[in-house]
Amino acid sequence: MLIELKKFGTTLVSRQSGKEAFAAFQPVLEAVSDDEGIVVDFDGVITFSPSWGDEFLTPLAARYKERVFFKNTRNSSVQATLKLLKTVSGLTFGESA
């Protein structure tokens, strides 16, 4: 499954917005099979804050663990947030796709 974060906007910054985005995406996640990987694509994302990422990526990674992969993570805001989330949450993500 591919999750294109730019569909939620290019500036992903508030905790509330991240929480709402994850809640809105729940019905789509129900269709993920037990062996399917989830690729989170950061293409087009300009700003990605730890609060938004914590509300969206942390529950995603808690549920799907190493089946979550990232794509287009060259943006410094994205890199810094992913590093912080890995450190703070202790969650593991798959390697970048």
Rosetta blueprint (number, residue, H / E / L):
1 M L
2 L E
3 I E
4 E E
5 L H
6 K H
7 K H
8 F H
9 G L
10 T L
11 T E
12 L E
13 V L
14 S L
15 R H
16 Q H
17 S H
18 G H
19 K H
20 E H
21 A H
22 F H
23 A H
24 A H
25 F H
26 Q H
27 P H
28 V H
29 L H
30 E L
31 A L
32 V L
33 S L
34 D L
35 D L
36 E L
37 G L
38 I E
39 V E
40 V E
41 D E
42 F L
43 D L
44 G L
45 V L
46 I L
47 T E
48 F E
49 S L
50 P H
51 S H
52 W H
53 G H
54 D H
55 E H
56 F H
57 L H
58 T H
59 P H
60 L H
61 A H
62 A H
63 R H
64 Y H
65 K H
66 E H
67 R H
68 V E
69 F E
70 F E
71 K E
72 N L
73 T L
74 R L
75 N L
76 S H
77 S H
78 V H
79 Q H
80 A H
81 T H
82 L H
83 K H
84 L H
85 L H
86 K H
87 T H
88 V H
89 S H
90 G L
91 L L
92 T L
93 F L
94 G L
95 E L
96 S L
97 A L
